[in-house]
Amino acid sequence: MSHIEPKVEQIQTFASNADDSTPIVMINLLRYREQAAYAADSGAEACSGREAYQRYSAVALQKVAEVGGRPIWLGACSSTVIGPEAEEWDDAVLVEYPSKKAFLSMVSNPEYLACSFHRTAALVDSRLIATESAMQLLKPMES
């Protein structure tokens, strides 16, 4: 089963657990369609899934910046070391937001919503994982 759009319950849980004083990093795992799956009435020119995602990103990154967020890393996925062998990803993207409220504001922006059809057309599967800093877990153990 592919996952492209969040379920209402997932957004509600994310919003209700909001500690709005904590920055978050969203981990995006992306698998592109070979050919973007635009609706016939979309008006979008045919292209690859990766190209459709770039169309989405051109607007989305502006909206990320408007709420104080920023992309912090993009990488091509080369292999899964731990995980289902059949679950492969094309790209991983890390985007930092100053808060959950900032993220929610961005994804409800009318201009963002207007470009999101490119993302839907681009992807065959995705994951969006919200993370908060846990640096205390990375301290060396005392002997």
KOLTOR-443171 format. One record per residue (C-alpha): x, y, z; residue in one letter. Coordinates in steps of 0.5 Angstrom, whole numbers, plus 500, padded with zeros to 3 digits. Example, Ala and Ser with C-alpha at 12.3 -4.5 7.8 and 13.67 -1.06 7.14 Angstrom:
! KOLTOR-443171
525491516a527498514s
END
This chain:
! KOLTOR-443171
500500500m503507498s502513503h502520499i497524503e497524511p490522514k486527518v488523524e495523523q495531523i490531529q495527533t501531530f498538532a495535539s502533541n505540539a510543544d511549540d517551543s521546540t524546533p522540529i526536523v521533518m524527515i522526508n523519504l521519497l519514491r518517485y513515479r517514473e512518469q508523473a500521474a497528473y489528472a487530465a484536467d490539471s493543466g500540467a505538462e507531462a514529465c517524470s515524477g522527479r521533475e514534478a517534485y521539483q515543480r512542487y519544491s520550487a513553491v514549497a521551499l519558498q513557503k518553508v522559508a516564509e515560516v522560518g524553516g530551511r532545508p538542511i540536507w538532501l541525499g540520494a538513497c543508495s541502499s537499505t541497510v536495516i529495513g524491508p528489502e522491498a522498501e527502497e527510496w529515491d531521495d531523503a530530505v531533512l527540513v527544519e522548522y522553528p516549531s510544529k506550529k510553523a510547519f502546520l502554518s506552512m502546509v495550510s498556506n493557500p499557495e502551498y496547497l495550490a502547488c501540492s498537486f505536483h507532489r501528489t503526481a510525483a510520488l508513488v510512495d513517501s514517508r514524513l517523520i517529525a523529529t525533535e532534538s534528542a542530543m542528550q541521547l548522543l552523549k558518550p557513556m561514562e565508564s
END
